[in-house]
Amino acid sequence: MKKNKKEPVHKDLHRAFHLAAPYLSIAYVMIGGVLFFGYIGNFFDKKWDSSPLGIITGVFLGFGLGLYNMVKVLKQFDRE
């Protein structure tokens, strides 16, 4: 007789995190891009005394690159 063994819970969790990792990375890249380019924009604002222009440009650049990464990741998983 063949016994029906269940996989341990940690294997199920590992599989779930492995499948969710690319989607979780989208949020990290989006937040990281906005913060990083916002900081760079703030640096140039202080350097050139162009107060809101640099930080606004940096935040929009970070957001745009985050959206680009999101589309790239979603297209990759659409192919699979």
C-alpha positions in Angstrom: 0.0 0.0 0.0 1.2 3.5 -0.8 1.1 6.0 1.9 -0.2 9.5 1.1 2.5 11.8 2.6 1.9 15.5 2.9 4.8 17.8 2.1 6.1 19.7 5.1 4.7 23.2 5.6 8.0 24.9 5.1 8.2 23.5 1.5 4.8 25.0 0.8 5.9 28.3 2.2 9.1 28.3 0.2 7.1 27.6 -3.0 4.7 30.4 -2.2 7.4 32.9 -1.6 9.3 31.7 -4.7 6.2 32.4 -6.8 5.4 35.7 -5.1 9.0 37.1 -5.1 8.8 38.9 -8.5 5.6 40.6 -7.6 7.0 41.7 -4.2 10.1 43.1 -6.0 7.8 45.4 -8.0 6.9 47.3 -4.8 10.4 47.5 -3.6 11.7 48.8 -6.9 8.9 51.3 -7.1 9.5 52.6 -3.6 13.2 52.5 -3.9 13.3 54.3 -7.2 11.1 57.1 -6.0 13.1 57.5 -2.8 16.5 57.3 -4.6 15.7 59.7 -7.5 13.8 62.0 -5.1 17.0 62.2 -3.0 19.1 62.9 -6.0 16.6 65.6 -7.1 16.8 67.1 -3.6 20.6 67.1 -3.9 20.5 69.0 -7.1 17.9 71.4 -5.8 20.2 72.4 -2.9 23.2 72.6 -5.2 21.6 74.7 -7.9 19.0 76.5 -5.7 16.1 75.3 -7.9 13.9 74.3 -5.1 11.0 72.1 -6.2 12.1 71.4 -9.7 14.7 68.7 -9.0 12.8 66.7 -6.4 9.7 66.7 -8.6 11.7 65.6 -11.6 13.4 62.9 -9.5 10.2 61.5 -8.1 8.5 61.3 -11.5 11.6 59.7 -12.9 11.7 57.1 -10.2 8.0 56.4 -10.6 8.4 56.1 -14.4 11.3 53.6 -14.0 9.3 51.7 -11.4 6.4 51.4 -13.9 8.7 50.3 -16.6 10.1 47.6 -14.3 6.5 46.5 -13.4 5.6 46.1 -17.1 8.8 44.2 -17.7 8.2 41.7 -14.9 4.5 41.2 -15.8 5.4 40.6 -19.4 8.0 38.0 -18.4 5.4 36.1 -16.3 2.8 36.4 -19.0 5.2 34.4 -21.3 5.6 31.6 -18.8 
